[in-house]
């Protein structure tokens, strides 16, 4: 009995000593540790790609002439109505003294211009898909732009003028009462934007042999008379002139032409 009491006293003393020395845990320490889960940060949804600057705009690019025209005079010589008269369905175009053809030039520039515009978000409609076909006729080319409801139509050409004339010019639609009234003003704005960008980007001067300040107005072109959309022709240089011909025959210069035309179209379309 005495031994059990002694043991109890010793045990009590040991417990007291442990408590005094901090050996016993506090009530807070005795509770099981709760591991808090870090709040999960949800991965933010990917931001949509920025909308291209000219998304929703439509441009019709008309590369003049075609590679198969010369072999089919029965097709391209057929007259069509252009309101102010009748003209051949199409022509073979001109060429440099070295034999570089206008139809190959216009197709190459159009091929370079198209992806630049598409990168801006523009829907591009071409009046011909390659440089090996025939036509289409000038009235059909105008109808393509009309059907597409194009915001702008640019017909690409190179001139075959006298050898001592050089430079480029932009052809604007003239007034054909009851037909071109609605496109006169926007076509002029388009023409000015293209003219300014072209001379800035290529360094070519305004034509020395036709027009004024790089602009000419005509009512004898079916592509303009029959258009219901803002439209211009660009005579990118004179293939009859040795200096111009050398530039137009150079692929690097044709790329500069394409970039310049795209810049003019961007300025015009951005201001609509």
PyMOL commands that set and color helices and strands:
alter all, ss='L'
color gray80, all
select helices_A, chain A and resi 2-20+27-30+69-71+73-76+102-119+138-147+181-202+222-225+242-248+251-270
alter helices_A, ss='H'
color red, helices_A
select strands_A, chain A and resi 58-63+79-81+86-88+123-126+152-159+169-173+215-218+231-238
alter strands_A, ss='S'
color yellow, strands_A
deselect
rebuild
show_as cartoon
